[in-house]
Amino acid sequence: MTVTSKKLIEVALPLEAINEEGALRKRKAPSGYPTTLHKWWAQRPVAAARGVIFAQMVDDPSSYLDELRGDDKLRRKAERELKKRLNAREVVVAEFEQATRAGLTMSAPGPEPTLDDVLAEFERERLFKIIEDLILWENTTDESLLTKARGEIWQSWRRACARNADNSRAAELFNRHSLPPFHDVFAGSGALPLEAQRLGLEAHASDLNPVAVLINKAMIEIPPKFAGRPPVHPPEEGQTELPREWKGAHGLAEDVRSYGQWMRDEAEKRIGHLYPKVEITAEMVKERPDLKQYLGQRLTAIAWIWARTVKSPNPAFSHVDVPLASTFMLSSKAGKETYVQPVIEGDVYRFTVRVGKPKNSEAVKNGTKLARGANFKCLMSDSPIPSEHIYSEGKAGRMGTCLMAIVAEGERGRVYLSPTMAHTAIAESAIPSWKPELLMSENPRWFSPPMYGLASYSDIFTPRQLVALTTFSDLVSEAHERVKSDSVAAGMADDGLGLEAGGKEAQAYAEAVGVYLALAISRVADYGSSIATWRPKDSAMRSTMPKQAIQMSWDFAEGSPFGSSSSGILECATVVSKALKLLPCNSFGVASQQSARETTLAASRSAVVSTDPPYYDNIGYADLSDFYYVWLRRSLRNVFPSLFATLAVPKAEEFVATPYRHGGRDNAERFFMDGMTQAMANLVRQSHPEYPLTIYYAYKQSETEDESGTTSTGWETFLNAINRAGLAVSGTWPINTEGDNRQVGIGTNALASSIVLVCRPKSPHAKSIVRRDFVDALKSELPQALRLLQAGNIAPVDLAQAAIGPGMGVFSRYAQVLDAEGKALTIHDVLTLIIQTLDEVTAEQEGDFDADTRWALAWFEQAGFDEGEYGVAETLSKAKNTSVVGMVQAGIVASSRGKVRLLKPAELPDDWEPANDARLTAWEGLHHLIRVLESGGEGGAAELVRTLGSQAEVARELAYRLFTVCERRKRAAEALSYNALVQSWPEIMRLAQQSHAEDPEQGRLL
Ligand SMILES: C[S@@+](CC[C@H](N)C(=O)[O-])C[C@H]1O[C@@H](n2cnc3c(N)ncnc32)[C@H](O)[C@@H]1O
């Protein structure tokens, strides 16, 4: 038996700091952020990955108290603090005794603190400070901070080795000179292995999906191989001074940019004629005086805006291909409004571009669209075009395109120009020599183009886009040869390696550069398909998959690969190069293609495990990644023949519960559960005994209603798998992984947060417990867990399911929970009990609110904001120790003609001042906050928080409670408001605290 110690993550984690940083970066990824290397779904934020792995590897101070006691300075400081606390406690004890004697209720004082408690607390604070600095993106390359963090990991490791030094059987596991390797078996785009590598661990990443494996090679395997090498590309014209020292992957990154430029120039020679410039003629200026400054110039086109067309269903115009334009707006930026105006002449139409605010702005905004989905009107006759007509035209291959506008590069921003026949003709002249014939999966949840006859990947690119992507993919092999010969010329072959080894090195380097160029082509494809659209709001392109689906687009932006927009190859190579430059390169890394069902961890060594498995049926990684695979395969098949052996991404073994792949729901669930159980059991067998496993799980998947309320099939199946694999939950942390989730609605499948489950193998000595004792344990532990979740600002929409984690923590301490007949409860029963107890616990929290708020809560549960009988309201008010008249005065209720109703946020007075309110209630505070947030944004809400002081926090708690009520009562609109307030909370607090810099007294209250 090995002797293990508790790790920090099993006790504490600076959750708020991690969540705040994660959300910030998710809203907008900074330049060089790892997620910009390649598109993937459910990419974990750097802050979470880094913070969790660190906290999983360092000891909790409670396990090295001897050391802490031996630190004289720390001990003296702790003794002083302890004295203060004991004195303060004495006062509380006296108050408590007095209250008890007077027959009043007061919560009992907590246990007496000890010196060890204070020592451990101080030490945790020190470790928290390291984590809080470590997780910040701007500290990513701070070597002294990284060294400090790595030092802490090593120190904990040495303690572990010392503890196990006498155990000869554990000698292999505990080598004080070498840390155990790290392995993530569901690596995706590599966030976790990358951060493990940065923290000094040997990093292993595996995934079933070849695209994910390739990304991990680019992330952790390739950079360390070429760390510190200068670039091999000959200096470009005008490039005189090159740095003398090339740190990390800087040289490789520089080459990716240079060969990206080479690829761009070479492609332009071959296919540049397909991307004509636009000459600004006197005739154009006459019609558009704003173009005067460009008269005679040939502007570079960066995108062509097309609309798909179908024949008009109106018999009078059945010979006309009419546009399906979801908008005619090109730029909606204030002061820069530009739009497309259709001009109808007889039975033909043309488009012309106009600048300025359109008079009929609603009509322009809607284009020819009538309603959501495939519902348009005929431009010529205004007759509706029913979706059935569009389906059948599409399926018959009669869907066409027409050019609506051209976007060109101006001196200070975009210039929008009317389409020309010449530009249409040139686009139509492109003939691709190859196209990806692979069919999209027939799953309308993720792929809607096949419903309109666009069945294969080649159908969602224009011929010109196919020509460009084929040209670039072919150029990757040519770039190989170039890089190889440049490497030899730069002396790689004579680098003391000998000719043969040097030649191999040059070959490997050329392949490495090729990998990053191929990733850049993926990015070109992302912005260069006919699914990518134009965003009038910020005059930029939207990529193919902003959501985890390929959704039909009606009008689209065909970006030029030679322009400066997101679809430009040079732009894409530069983005990849910037991400590469910041990769750590400091320790060995390897990526392999394996199914988690039978992955051999870290070349058969026991490994530290942090992993992020697929979430039941939420994302179809294999299906979606085919979009990139077809192009990557074309570029890199010769370099990685086995990785790209199949025509499409392998799908059968993917742990995603898709009924269409497994022949129905039940089979899909069984497949997911069995696969996940085997994967988890595999991890338990091979993980290093010193470290707990950390497993991310994002909930809010398919849900099933039963008599006990709602449980999520995704959660249940996953927890079942964990339990069957013999894992016990020793901690749970809600991590905000999805950034700005105000959009995450009720009833959607979207994820707001993940739970990090901290797991250890279940103790072989775990005892059984009876149902009643289990419920008692839940009742005593869940309130604290709930408080912790709310303190971490968990989205209300996720609270109920997040609380399942701590509930499972209680459950997994026991071998099993037995019912009255001695039968073991199933996970489903256990979940039902946890949810029921949770309901009771949250209802009990209501006791903390003022009487008016408690009345309003009970009323809201029944009537929402609707009217109800005065008599009923009055009776309820007696029970809650308040009165309807009083609540009218308090400003939360309207009462007239025998009816009573709660005031909606929008009805509340906007000159409300909490300080002047003689009957301030939590209800009022919350609904005023919602009013201000919805009308004045986070800044306005922050101002109100300032004046509410400590009452603001009570209002936030109330938002959680009301969300639960709305969810139960299916009041989606109100629920969204409560969810949105909590989601905006960190930002509101940040703004409130910012302005408190001038008002420290208020700051203290917050
Ligand atoms: C939630 S994602 C991981 C995301 C990753 N943490 C990131 O930050 O990008 C889950 C991954 O599991 C992979 N996967 C699905 N089934 C698998 C299996 N049977 N074996 C290994 N990997 C699998 C998917 O390809 C996907 O990349």
The ligand as a Tripos MOL2 file, in Angstrom:
@<TRIPOS>MOLECULE
LIG
   27    29     1     0     0
SMALL
NO_CHARGES

@<TRIPOS>ATOM
      1 C1        -14.9150   17.5420  -24.2580 C.3       1 LIG1
      2 S1        -13.8560   17.1010  -25.5440 S.3       1 LIG1
      3 C2        -12.2870   17.5170  -24.9310 C.3       1 LIG1
      4 C3        -12.0260   18.9860  -25.0710 C.3       1 LIG1
      5 C4        -10.6630   19.3980  -24.5970 C.3       1 LIG1
      6 N1        -10.5160   19.3230  -23.1780 N.3       1 LIG1
      7 C5        -10.3300   20.7760  -25.0960 C.2       1 LIG1
      8 O1        -10.0480   21.6680  -24.2650 O.co2     1 LIG1
      9 O2        -10.3440   21.0090  -26.2910 O.co2     1 LIG1
     10 C6        -13.9680   15.3730  -25.5720 C.3       1 LIG1
     11 C7        -13.0620   14.6660  -26.5430 C.3       1 LIG1
     12 O3        -13.2670   13.2580  -26.4210 O.3       1 LIG1
     13 C8        -12.9630   12.6600  -27.6740 C.3       1 LIG1
     14 N2        -13.5010   11.2900  -27.6980 N.ar      1 LIG1
     15 C9        -14.7610   10.8690  -27.9120 C.ar      1 LIG1
     16 N3        -14.8460    9.5400  -27.8320 N.ar      1 LIG1
     17 C10       -13.5920    9.0870  -27.5560 C.ar      1 LIG1
     18 C11       -13.0400    7.8150  -27.3280 C.ar      1 LIG1
     19 N4        -13.7580    6.7170  -27.4120 N.pl3     1 LIG1
     20 N5        -11.7180    7.7460  -27.0440 N.ar      1 LIG1
     21 C12       -10.9540    8.8530  -26.9800 C.ar      1 LIG1
     22 N6        -11.4260   10.0720  -27.2130 N.ar      1 LIG1
     23 C13       -12.7370   10.2070  -27.4750 C.ar      1 LIG1
     24 C14       -13.5640   13.6250  -28.6680 C.3       1 LIG1
     25 O4        -12.9600   13.4510  -29.9240 O.3       1 LIG1
     26 C15       -13.2730   14.9780  -28.0090 C.3       1 LIG1
     27 O5        -12.1080   15.5290  -28.5170 O.3       1 LIG1
@<TRIPOS>BOND
     1     1     2 1
     2     2     3 1
     3     2    10 1
     4     3     4 1
     5     4     5 1
     6     5     6 1
     7     5     7 1
     8     7     8 2
     9     7     9 1
    10    10    11 1
    11    11    12 1
    12    11    26 1
    13    12    13 1
    14    13    14 1
    15    13    24 1
    16    14    15 ar
    17    14    23 ar
    18    15    16 ar
    19    16    17 ar
    20    17    18 ar
    21    17    23 ar
    22    18    19 1
    23    18    20 ar
    24    20    21 ar
    25    21    22 ar
    26    22    23 ar
    27    24    25 1
    28    24    26 1
    29    26    27 1
@<TRIPOS>SUBSTRUCTURE
     1 LIG1         1 GROUP 0 **** ****
